[in-house]
Amino acid sequence: MTLQLLLAQAGDGLPVIEAPLPTESLLGAPLPAPLPKPTHLYNMSAEPDSLREQRWALVVPDTERGRRLESILSPLCERRTEEQGRKVDVYRARPEMDAVAAREFVDEVMYPTSQSSREHARYVLLAGTPEDLSMELQEELTGDGSCFVGRLPFEREEDYAAYVAKVMDRERDAARPRKARALFLTAQDMSTQVRSGHEFVTGPAALRCSEARGRGHFPASRVLTEELPPGAKGRLLELAGAPEPGLLFTLSHGVGGPLSGWASKEEQQREQGNMWLGDRTELTAEDVRQGAFLPGGMWFYFACFGAGTPARSVYQPWMEQLVQSGMMHRRQLESLERSRPLGERPFIAALPQAALANPEGPLAVIGHLDLAWLCAFHDPRTGQTHANRLEDVLTSLVEGYRAGLALQSLSRFAAKADRELRKQYQADAVPGASGRPQTPNVAERAYLWMERHDVMNYTLLGDPAVRLVDRPSR
């Protein structure tokens, strides 16, 4: 088993880690912090896709900007009020909450035990950048997997208005579409990582969905699979520009720091996480800000930093251990560190922001908030694909389920991996029949460790209550 990373160096596009890391590199990986246990009350027995039973809430920063955002988003709040039959709750959160403050806010303000589960919203929209509403607050809400969370992360206030108008137009259209096409695209750049990604992830996921469609279980109007040749930006924009609503799955390298480092914070936030297309070509925010790009659709963007960049990667302590042990060259770690945010503050990638703000763009983007690896969807120990995990998410979307509910299906795999991983770490301390600690299964532990971290970092940008296609009310 080897570990392959989907991160390309800005400028020349060279993979940041060219040779895949070996399984043994994860043997000494630190035990992750426990996933949050569900402590909030929800109406768990009710239909999860129904806002009448599950509720929708808005969180804005408790600032002057937050009050402006609340006003801009009021038409969307009114729309959700109509759907759920009662006024939505709007919460005002202090910026820069740490983990402790975020837990207190969620427990005491949003979900107090003095309220019935019927009063608690499972669908939550965060409005603001990471500077407006901290990533710790988002992690607290998403951690146990029972809350359906999305974020609108725009810097510009006019982008919030554009997004709201797009959602309102789509949802109030009497001729809302009932079927969408499904596009599976791999941006080939001649690297081993992307070739493996198409063979083990994109291809199997597309095949499963296509076969399910033939049996009547994947109700897309059509399924298209294509490997884009290096530099084929025009073809990508052509496919994404069709007027029919589309579900777009792309796999590529994400753009990371250049060899010389980012010249400024502004340059990094403009380019990091862009879709690398090979041949010194990338899909940028300017490419998707105007004109038809997946109008009314949804985009699953599989690449490093596709959704954004954390202040510190969850993989950093492990990689520092690898350098100390000699299993990883320091220059590789330095290449990764060139992608750390200047100023040590997390940020949301410009590419999905621009797509969401485009009036002719998608309603939601699913992407990664850290380094993205292949092994969460492919088990190299057995050669078995885990494309079923993607199939679950994508099928829910083409069936018209709400975006937040569709993404939530991934969280159960992270929880399962976390439980199994903890059992293995606990077994290390238990003597076997010989009286010595049991020898760990290196490959299994490596896979579980990577799976747990990788799956946990997928996030939804956009309103978690939006739908790709119309679905009868329940």
Secondary structure, DSSP 8 states (H G I E B T S, - for coil): -EE-B-EEETTT--BSS-S-EEGGGGTT-----------S---TTS-TT-HHHH-EEEEEESSHHHHHHHHHTHHHHHHHHHHHTS--EEEEE-TT--HHHHHHHIIIIIS-TTS-GGG--SEEEEES-TTTS-HHHHHHHHTTS-SEEEEE--SSHHHHHHHHHHHHHHHH-TT--S--EEEEEEE--S-HHHHHHIIIIIHHHHHHHHHHHHTTSS--S-EEEEEE-TT-HHHHHHHHT-SS-EEEEEE-EEEE--TT--S-HHHHHHHTT-EEEETTEEE-HHHHSSS-SSTT-EEEEESTTSSEE-SS-TTHHHHHHHHHHTSS-HHHHHHHHTTS-TTS--EE-HHHHHHHHSTTS-SEEEEESS--BSTTSEETTTTEE-HHHHHHHHHHHHTT--HHHHHHHHHHHHHHHHHHHHHHHHHHTSB-TTSSB----HHHHHHHHHHHHHHHTEEEEE-TT--SS-----
